[in-house]
Amino acid sequence: AVSAYEEAIGLDPGSCGYRLNLGLSLKKAGQPEAALTAFRKAAELNPESYSANKETGEALGMAKQFAEAKPFYEKAAALSPDDPDAQYNLGVCLVNTGESEAALPRFQKAVELKPDYAEAYYQIGTILIGQNKAAEACASLEKFLALAPDHEKAAIAKQLLEFLKK
């Protein structure tokens, strides 16, 4: 697939779609740096592409380049405000840039759009702990555990609940 998209780009270098699909193919092939280059070019060619912005943000996030990922996540969330994943991804990015206060409404929007979004409830709970809102934090963590009792963060959530209820 990679060589086919590279050939297509040779025929139409201005195609955002070919660049995006090349990036997706490279991502699946385990070539994250090359995928990021393709996603960046796709976003440059079509700044209004949700997928190009989302994939660029994700690639930068995977590389722990959260400050650089932030504008791509913001653009994706703005382009698709009713997509709970776009809101959640921006929230995670904001947490990773030390902006938990700004992340909270993103997670809240994610659960508003998708009431069974377990990971968002976990994030809300941890942010509320930092705001000394124990009762609200407990409610979010309990909702997380009800939705995802076998989640990898379930043990941490249970420990947090034990601490909060003391």
N, CA, C and O of each residue as an XYZ file, in Angstrom:
664
protein
N       0.825     -1.191      0.000
C       0.000      0.000      0.000
C       0.872      1.259      0.000
O       0.552      2.245     -0.664
N       1.984      1.214      0.757
C       2.856      2.385      0.837
C       3.359      2.768     -0.545
O       3.299      3.938     -0.922
N       3.852      1.799     -1.303
C       4.397      2.121     -2.631
C       3.299      2.617     -3.567
O       3.545      3.493     -4.397
N       2.096      2.070     -3.444
C       0.989      2.524     -4.294
C       0.641      3.984     -3.994
O       0.409      4.770     -4.913
N       0.604      4.349     -2.702
C       0.299      5.747     -2.363
C       1.440      6.672     -2.750
O       1.202      7.811     -3.154
N       2.677      6.201     -2.631
C       3.806      7.019     -3.065
C       3.732      7.271     -4.571
O       4.030      8.369     -5.040
N       3.335      6.249     -5.318
C       3.169      6.415     -6.768
C       2.034      7.391     -7.069
O       2.164      8.243     -7.947
N       0.929      7.270     -6.347
C      -0.205      8.180     -6.551
C       0.181      9.613     -6.227
O      -0.237     10.542     -6.919
N       0.984      9.803     -5.167
C       1.441     11.151     -4.808
C       2.329     11.712     -5.908
O       2.296     12.911     -6.186
N       3.126     10.846     -6.537
C       3.955     11.285     -7.658
C       3.105     11.825     -8.798
O       3.513     12.753     -9.496
N       1.926     11.248     -8.988
C       1.011     11.700    -10.039
C       0.209     12.929     -9.616
O      -0.155     13.756    -10.453
N      -0.067     13.048     -8.312
C      -0.870     14.168     -7.799
C      -0.323     14.595     -6.431
O      -0.891     14.243     -5.397
N       0.782     15.355     -6.428
C       1.436     15.713     -5.174
C       0.590     16.595     -4.249
O       0.902     16.718     -3.065
N      -0.456     17.199     -4.767
C      -1.296     18.089     -3.964
C      -2.476     17.400     -3.323
O      -3.347     18.066     -2.764
N      -2.530     16.076     -3.390
C      -3.668     15.343     -2.843
C      -3.505     15.091     -1.341
O      -2.612     14.364     -0.906
N      -4.382     15.703     -0.578
C      -4.393     15.475      0.869
C      -4.738     14.012      1.161
O      -4.137     13.389      2.035
N      -5.700     13.475      0.431
C      -6.150     12.097      0.647
C      -5.047     11.079      0.450
O      -4.911     10.144      1.239
N      -4.254     11.253     -0.604
C      -3.149     10.318     -0.838
C      -2.130     10.401      0.310
O      -1.616      9.380      0.768
N      -1.846     11.628      0.766
C      -0.880     11.817      1.856
C      -1.419     11.190      3.153
O      -0.684     10.538      3.895
N      -2.699     11.401      3.403
C      -3.306     10.838      4.605
C      -3.257      9.311      4.569
O      -2.888      8.670      5.553
N      -3.634      8.734      3.423
C      -3.606      7.274      3.293
C      -2.186      6.715      3.345
O      -1.968      5.620      3.865
N      -1.231      7.456      2.813
C       0.168      7.054      2.941
C       0.548      7.019      4.420
O       1.164      6.062      4.890
N       0.176      8.064      5.141
C       0.471      8.117      6.575
C      -0.154      6.954      7.331
O       0.483      6.353      8.195
N      -1.401      6.640      7.003
C      -2.077      5.520      7.665
C      -1.375      4.201      7.354
O      -1.231      3.345      8.227
N      -0.942      4.046      6.111
C      -0.224      2.826      5.717
C       1.117      2.731      6.441
O       1.500      1.659      6.908
N       1.819      3.839      6.531
C       3.107      3.861      7.232
C       2.922      3.599      8.732
O       3.734      2.923      9.363
N       1.847      4.144      9.281
C       1.536      3.913     10.698
C       1.324      2.416     10.957
O       1.851      1.862     11.922
N       0.556      1.781     10.092
C       0.307      0.337     10.227
C       1.579     -0.473     10.009
O       1.735     -1.556     10.571
N       2.479      0.051      9.198
C       3.738     -0.647      8.906
C       4.787     -0.411      9.999
O       5.915     -0.894      9.895
N       4.411      0.337     11.053
C       5.348      0.566     12.155
C       6.416      1.585     11.852
O       7.531      1.494     12.365
N       6.081      2.566     11.013
C       7.031      3.622     10.668
C       6.460      4.973     11.126
O       6.026      5.773     10.296
N       6.458      5.229     12.438
C       5.784      6.422     12.953
C       6.358      7.752     12.471
O       5.605      8.700     12.246
N       7.671      7.836     12.310
C       8.264      9.111     11.867
C       7.841      9.438     10.438
O       7.484     10.577     10.134
N       7.883      8.442      9.571
C       7.471      8.651      8.181
C       5.972      8.939      8.117
O       5.526      9.755      7.310
N       5.193      8.263      8.972
C       3.753      8.518      9.012
C       3.486      9.957      9.421
O       2.646     10.629      8.822
N       4.195     10.433     10.436
C       4.030     11.817     10.890
C       4.316     12.801      9.762
O       3.582     13.774      9.588
N       5.365     12.559      9.005
C       5.695     13.435      7.878
C       4.538     13.481      6.879
O       4.177     14.552      6.391
N       3.964     12.326      6.579
C       2.839     12.274      5.638
C       1.613     12.977      6.213
O       0.928     13.707      5.497
N       1.329     12.766      7.501
C       0.169     13.413      8.124
C       0.339     14.928      8.159
O      -0.611     15.670      7.908
N       1.552     15.386      8.470
C       1.805     16.842      8.490
C       1.545     17.454      7.112
O       0.941     18.520      6.997
N       2.009     16.765      6.079
C       1.823     17.267      4.717
C       0.336     17.283      4.366
O      -0.141     18.221      3.728
N      -0.396     16.249      4.781
C      -1.838     16.206      4.523
C      -2.537     17.381      5.201
O      -3.409     18.016      4.606
N      -2.156     17.669      6.442
C      -2.756     18.788      7.173
C      -2.377     20.126      6.545
O      -3.173     21.065      6.538
N      -1.167     20.203      6.025
C      -0.725     21.424      5.338
C      -1.527     21.629      4.048
O      -1.933     22.746      3.727
N      -1.748     20.532      3.318
C      -2.490     20.624      2.057
C      -3.971     20.918      2.273
O      -4.598     21.598      1.460
N      -4.531     20.402      3.375
C      -5.940     20.649      3.674
C      -6.093     20.901      5.173
O      -6.390     19.980      5.933
N      -5.888     22.162      5.601
C      -5.967     22.482      7.025
C      -7.352     22.231      7.636
O      -7.490     22.187      8.859
N      -8.366     22.068      6.799
C      -9.721     21.829      7.297
C     -10.076     20.340      7.343
O     -11.238     19.984      7.536
N      -9.091     19.484      7.169
C      -9.331     18.041      7.227
C      -9.266     17.561      8.672
O      -8.220     17.623      9.319
N     -10.412     17.077      9.164
C     -10.444     16.514     10.518
C      -9.432     15.374     10.630
O      -8.627     15.348     11.561
N      -9.471     14.438      9.691
C      -8.608     13.254      9.765
C      -7.129     13.621      9.743
O      -6.342     13.044     10.494
N      -6.742     14.561      8.903
C      -5.329     14.955      8.831
C      -4.878     15.588     10.145
O      -3.779     15.309     10.624
N      -5.716     16.431     10.723
C      -5.367     17.061     11.997
C      -5.344     16.044     13.131
O      -4.436     16.060     13.963
N      -6.341     15.158     13.168
C      -6.411     14.127     14.211
C      -5.191     13.213     14.152
O      -4.555     12.952     15.174
N      -4.869     12.734     12.967
C      -3.740     11.814     12.821
C      -2.406     12.499     13.130
O      -1.514     11.884     13.714
N      -2.268     13.757     12.743
C      -1.033     14.485     13.062
C      -0.905     14.648     14.568
O       0.164     14.427     15.137
N      -2.009     15.039     15.215
C      -1.999     15.172     16.667
C      -1.656     13.858     17.350
O      -0.844     13.827     18.275
N      -2.276     12.773     16.895
C      -2.009     11.463     17.498
C      -0.557     11.043     17.313
O       0.065     10.521     18.238
N      -0.019     11.268     16.119
C       1.378     10.889     15.856
C       2.325     11.689     16.751
O       3.289     11.141     17.285
N       2.051     12.972     16.913
C       2.883     13.795     17.795
C       2.701     13.381     19.251
O       3.663     13.364     20.019
N       1.473     13.049     19.631
C       1.211     12.587     20.987
C       1.945     11.296     21.294
O       2.506     11.139     22.378
N       1.942     10.369     20.340
C       2.663      9.101     20.530
C       4.161      9.350     20.706
O       4.853      8.587     21.381
N       4.647     10.422     20.094
C       6.063     10.793     20.221
C       6.302     11.677     21.453
O       7.399     12.202     21.645
N       5.259     11.836     22.289
C       5.336     12.643     23.521
C       5.626     14.114     23.238
O       6.179     14.819     24.082
N       5.246     14.573     22.039
C       5.417     15.979     21.662
C       4.062     16.676     21.811
O       3.454     17.112     20.834
N       3.606     16.767     23.075
C       2.245     17.224     23.333
C       2.023     18.695     22.998
O       0.968     19.057     22.477
N       3.003     19.546     23.288
C       2.838     20.964     22.974
C       2.675     21.156     21.468
O       1.885     21.988     21.022
N       3.417     20.390     20.701
C       3.315     20.477     19.244
C       2.016     19.838     18.744
O       1.469     20.259     17.724
N       1.527     18.827     19.457
C       0.286     18.153     19.063
C      -0.944     19.007     19.335
O      -1.953     18.896     18.639
N      -0.854     19.860     20.355
C      -2.020     20.623     20.818
C      -2.783     21.356     19.714
O      -4.005     21.219     19.647
N      -2.121     22.131     18.841
C      -2.918     22.839     17.822
C      -3.640     21.901     16.855
O      -4.703     22.244     16.338
N      -3.073     20.730     16.611
C      -3.732     19.770     15.711
C      -4.958     19.165     16.392
O      -6.003     18.996     15.763
N      -4.828     18.839     17.687
C      -5.976     18.330     18.433
C      -7.060     19.404     18.557
O      -8.251     19.111     18.446
N      -6.633     20.653     18.790
C      -7.612     21.745     18.882
C      -8.364     21.911     17.571
O      -9.580     22.104     17.566
N      -7.647     21.837     16.470
C      -8.278     21.988     15.156
C      -9.244     20.833     14.904
O     -10.358     21.053     14.428
N      -8.829     19.605     15.218
C      -9.698     18.442     15.023
C     -10.962     18.581     15.859
O     -12.059     18.299     15.376
N     -10.818     19.013     17.114
C     -11.989     19.177     17.989
C     -12.905     20.286     17.473
O     -14.127     20.177     17.576
N     -12.327     21.344     16.923
C     -13.136     22.430     16.376
C     -13.858     21.991     15.097
O     -15.002     22.379     14.858
N     -13.187     21.187     14.287
C     -13.797     20.709     13.043
C     -14.900     19.686     13.287
O     -15.829     19.567     12.489
N     -14.797     18.948     14.390
C     -15.775     17.906     14.698
C     -16.187     18.007     16.172
O     -15.860     17.131     16.973
N     -16.909     19.085     16.524
C     -17.229     19.328     17.937
C     -18.136     18.278     18.579
O     -18.206     18.185     19.804
N     -18.823     17.495     17.764
C     -19.712     16.471     18.303
C     -19.085     15.081     18.315
O     -19.782     14.086     18.510
N     -17.779     15.012     18.109
C     -17.058     13.740     18.152
C     -16.452     13.586     19.540
O     -15.534     14.326     19.892
N     -16.947     12.641     20.336
C     -16.409     12.497     21.689
C     -14.917     12.169     21.721
O     -14.211     12.583     22.641
N     -14.438     11.432     20.728
C     -13.010     11.103     20.691
C     -12.155     12.348     20.464
O     -11.072     12.470     21.037
N     -12.633     13.265     19.637
C     -11.888     14.504     19.398
C     -11.778     15.308     20.693
O     -10.724     15.865     20.997
N     -12.870     15.363     21.450
C     -12.852     16.081     22.725
C     -11.928     15.387     23.724
O     -11.135     16.037     24.405
N     -12.039     14.072     23.802
C     -11.215     13.295     24.735
C      -9.726     13.451     24.401
O      -8.914     13.710     25.288
N      -9.374     13.295     23.128
C      -7.969     13.396     22.718
C      -7.390     14.764     23.054
O      -6.257     14.864     23.526
N      -8.170     15.821     22.812
C      -7.701     17.160     23.170
C      -7.528     17.256     24.683
O      -6.554     17.839     25.159
N      -8.463     16.690     25.438
C      -8.340     16.702     26.889
C      -7.067     16.023     27.373
O      -6.366     16.552     28.236
N      -6.770     14.860     26.821
C      -5.548     14.137     27.214
C      -4.318     14.971     26.863
O      -3.373     15.053     27.649
N      -4.330     15.577     25.707
C      -3.200     16.420     25.307
C      -3.028     17.574     26.294
O      -1.910     17.881     26.707
N      -4.134     18.210     26.670
C      -4.069     19.326     27.616
C      -3.543     18.867     28.984
O      -2.762     19.583     29.612
N      -3.958     17.691     29.447
C      -3.426     17.153     30.703
C      -1.913     17.000     30.580
O      -1.172     17.320     31.510
N      -1.462     16.511     29.434
C      -0.029     16.275     29.230
C       0.782     17.548     29.032
O       2.011     17.518     29.097
N       0.101     18.667     28.791
C       0.808     19.954     28.719
C       0.613     20.746     30.009
O       0.946     21.929     30.073
N       0.071     20.088     31.040
C      -0.105     20.737     32.332
C      -1.311     21.650     32.418
O      -1.367     22.529     33.278
N      -2.277     21.449     31.531
C      -3.461     22.315     31.489
C      -4.722     21.533     31.884
O      -5.692     21.471     31.130
N      -4.683     20.942     33.076
C      -5.795     20.114     33.532
C      -7.101     20.901     33.642
O      -8.173     20.372     33.347
N      -7.012     22.149     34.062
C      -8.229     22.966     34.186
C      -8.917     23.111     32.826
O     -10.143     23.047     32.737
N      -8.131     23.305     31.779
C      -8.691     23.432     30.430
C      -9.151     22.086     29.885
O     -10.027     22.023     29.022
N      -8.554     21.008     30.394
C      -8.914     19.663     29.927
C     -10.274     19.221     30.458
O     -11.010     18.515     29.769
N     -10.609     19.631     31.674
C     -11.838     19.162     32.310
C     -13.080     19.344     31.440
O     -13.834     18.386     31.274
N     -13.330     20.535     30.876
C     -14.536     20.665     30.045
C     -14.512     19.782     28.790
O     -15.567     19.427     28.264
N     -13.334     19.433     28.318
C     -13.231     18.540     27.153
C     -13.699     17.140     27.526
O     -14.434     16.503     26.770
N     -13.272     16.659     28.698
C     -13.714     15.340     29.154
C     -15.208     15.349     29.466
O     -15.916     14.383     29.185
N     -15.673     16.442     30.046
C     -17.110     16.556     30.345
C     -17.929     16.547     29.059
O     -18.998     15.939     29.008
N     -17.437     17.210     28.032
C     -18.118     17.208     26.735
C     -18.107     15.798     26.142
O     -19.097     15.368     25.549
N     -16.995     15.077     26.300
C     -16.897     13.713     25.775
C     -17.968     12.818     26.391
O     -18.605     12.044     25.677
N     -18.179     12.912     27.717
C     -19.186     12.058     28.350
C     -20.599     12.553     28.074
O     -21.549     11.770     28.104
N     -20.740     13.829     27.810
C     -22.048     14.353     27.394
C     -22.436     13.752     26.036
O     -23.586     13.372     25.816
N     -21.455     13.678     25.138
C     -21.685     13.136     23.801
C     -21.763     11.613     23.805
O     -22.479     11.019     22.998
N     -21.025     10.986     24.715
C     -20.975      9.520     24.796
C     -20.999      9.128     26.277
O     -19.947      8.997     26.902
N     -22.191      8.942     26.833
C     -22.335      8.719     28.274
C     -21.611      7.485     28.822
O     -21.443      7.371     30.036
N     -21.188      6.582     27.978
C     -20.463      5.400     28.466
C     -18.958      5.485     28.179
O     -18.291      4.457     28.056
N     -18.429      6.694     28.074
C     -17.012      6.912     27.773
C     -16.194      6.755     29.068
O     -15.871      7.738     29.735
N     -15.874      5.525     29.397
C     -15.237      5.190     30.673
C     -13.964      5.994     30.937
O     -13.803      6.566     32.016
N     -13.062      6.041     29.960
C     -11.772      6.713     30.168
C     -11.958      8.190     30.505
O     -11.181      8.753     31.276
N     -12.977      8.814     29.934
C     -13.229     10.224     30.221
C     -13.652     10.400     31.684
O     -13.255     11.369     32.331
N     -14.451      9.471     32.203
C     -14.833      9.553     33.616
C     -13.604      9.419     34.523
O     -13.508     10.099     35.545
N     -12.684      8.559     34.155
C     -11.454      8.418     34.930
C     -10.694      9.754     34.950
O     -10.260     10.217     36.005
N     -10.545     10.352     33.786
C      -9.827     11.630     33.689
C     -10.525     12.714     34.501
O      -9.874     13.489     35.202
N     -11.848     12.766     34.404
C     -12.605     13.755     35.180
C     -12.344     13.550     36.666
O     -12.090     14.508     37.396
N     -12.406     12.296     37.112
C     -12.179     12.002     38.520
C     -10.828     12.458     39.005
O     -10.718     13.049     40.080
N      -9.790     12.192     38.223
C      -8.444     12.575     38.670
C      -8.276     14.099     38.701
O      -7.594     14.632     39.576
N      -8.888     14.784     37.762
C      -8.806     16.257     37.766
C      -9.562     16.820     38.971
O      -9.088     17.744     39.632
N     -10.730     16.262     39.249
C     -11.524     16.751     40.386
C     -10.808     16.511     41.716
O     -10.969     17.293     42.653
N     -10.026     15.445     41.807
C      -9.224     15.225     43.016
C      -8.287     16.413     43.216
O      -8.153     16.934     44.323
N      -7.650     16.827     42.144
C      -6.741     17.972     42.211
C      -7.437     19.271     42.559
O      -6.797     20.210     43.032
N      -8.738     19.336     42.332
C      -9.522     20.530     42.673
C     -10.164     20.406     44.051
O     -10.968     21.252     44.443
N      -9.808     19.348     44.789
C     -10.373     19.083     46.118
C     -11.894     18.949     46.101
O     -12.577     19.401     47.020
N     -12.410     18.330     45.058
C     -13.847     18.068     44.940
C     -14.057     16.566     45.091
O     -14.345     15.854     44.129
N     -13.903     16.108     46.339
C     -13.883     14.668     46.620
C     -15.179     13.965     46.220
O     -15.127     12.899     45.606
N     -16.322     14.527     46.546
C     -17.593     13.856     46.246
C     -17.780     13.697     44.736
O     -18.186     12.635     44.264
N     -17.485     14.751     43.987
C     -17.619     14.673     42.534
C     -16.591     13.715     41.934
O     -16.889     12.980     40.992
N     -15.388     13.731     42.488
C     -14.337     12.817     42.020
C     -14.765     11.373     42.259
O     -14.595     10.518     41.390
N     -15.317     11.106     43.430
C     -15.794      9.747     43.739
C     -16.855      9.309     42.734
O     -16.817      8.187     42.230
N     -17.792     10.195     42.451
C     -18.864      9.857     41.508
C     -18.295      9.504     40.140
O     -18.745      8.544     39.513
N     -17.315     10.265     39.669
C     -16.720      9.986     38.357
C     -15.938      8.681     38.360
O     -16.032      7.894     37.419
N     -15.176      8.454     39.406
C     -14.389      7.217     39.476
C     -15.291      5.999     39.627
O     -15.003      4.941     39.068
N     -16.375      6.138     40.375
C     -17.334      5.028     40.494
C     -17.996      4.732     39.155
O     -18.210      3.569     38.812
N     -18.321      5.774     38.396
C     -18.906      5.591     37.064
C     -17.893      4.883     36.153
O     -18.250      3.980     35.397
N     -16.636      5.303     36.236
C     -15.570      4.658     35.463
C     -15.514      3.163     35.774
O     -15.478      2.334     34.865
N     -15.506      2.829     37.053
C     -15.408      1.418     37.446
C     -16.659      0.629     37.043
O     -16.563     -0.546     36.689
N     -17.814      1.263     37.094
C     -19.044      0.579     36.672
C     -19.001      0.265     35.175
O     -19.479     -0.782     34.738
N     -18.426      1.178     34.400
C     -18.364      1.001     32.942
C     -17.216      0.090     32.517
O     -17.331     -0.640     31.533
N     -16.109      0.131     33.258
C     -14.903     -0.602     32.832
C     -14.225     -1.264     34.027
O     -13.112     -0.885     34.392
N     -14.879     -2.246     34.639
C     -14.300     -2.863     35.845
C     -12.969     -3.581     35.606
O     -12.198     -3.775     36.546
N     -12.694     -3.974     34.370
C     -11.455     -4.694     34.061
C     -10.417     -3.810     33.373
O      -9.414     -4.313     32.865
N     -10.647     -2.512     33.353
C      -9.730     -1.569     32.708
C      -8.373     -1.601     33.417
O      -8.301     -1.871     34.616
N      -7.319     -1.328     32.687
C      -5.969     -1.344     33.268
C      -5.812     -0.336     34.404
O      -4.937     -0.501     35.255
N      -6.643      0.701     34.430
C      -6.561      1.708     35.494
C      -7.577      1.468     36.614
O      -7.716      2.299     37.511
N      -8.281      0.343     36.567
C      -9.303      0.056     37.581
C      -8.696     -0.034     38.977
O      -9.285      0.467     39.935
N      -7.536     -0.661     39.107
C      -6.906     -0.795     40.425
C      -6.539      0.577     40.995
O      -6.707      0.822     42.189
N      -6.044      1.456     40.149
C      -5.699      2.810     40.596
C      -6.968      3.545     41.026
O      -6.981      4.221     42.054
N      -8.030      3.410     40.235
C      -9.295      4.067     40.568
C      -9.816      3.581     41.920
O     -10.315      4.378     42.714
N      -9.705      2.287     42.182
C     -10.159      1.735     43.464
C      -9.331      2.305     44.614
O      -9.877      2.640     45.665
N      -8.027      2.416     44.420
C      -7.167      2.999     45.458
C      -7.522      4.461     45.710
O      -7.555      4.912     46.855
N      -7.783      5.186     44.647
C      -8.165      6.596     44.793
C      -9.477      6.710     45.561
O      -9.619      7.567     46.434
N     -10.429      5.851     45.237
C     -11.715      5.868     45.937
C     -11.540      5.562     47.423
O     -12.141      6.223     48.270
N     -10.727      4.573     47.736
C     -10.466      4.245     49.143
C      -9.903      5.446     49.886
O     -10.319      5.748     51.005
N      -8.958      6.125     49.258
C      -8.336      7.299     49.856
C      -9.368      8.419     50.048
O      -9.411      9.055     51.101
N     -10.182      8.648     49.039
C     -11.160      9.746     49.096
C     -12.250      9.503     50.124
O     -12.807     10.450     50.679
N     -12.552      8.257     50.378
C     -13.654      7.938     51.281
C     -13.218      7.839     52.742
O     -14.041      7.561     53.615
N     -11.945      8.061     53.011
C     -11.457      8.016     54.390
C     -11.836      9.264     55.145
O     -11.506      9.397     56.323
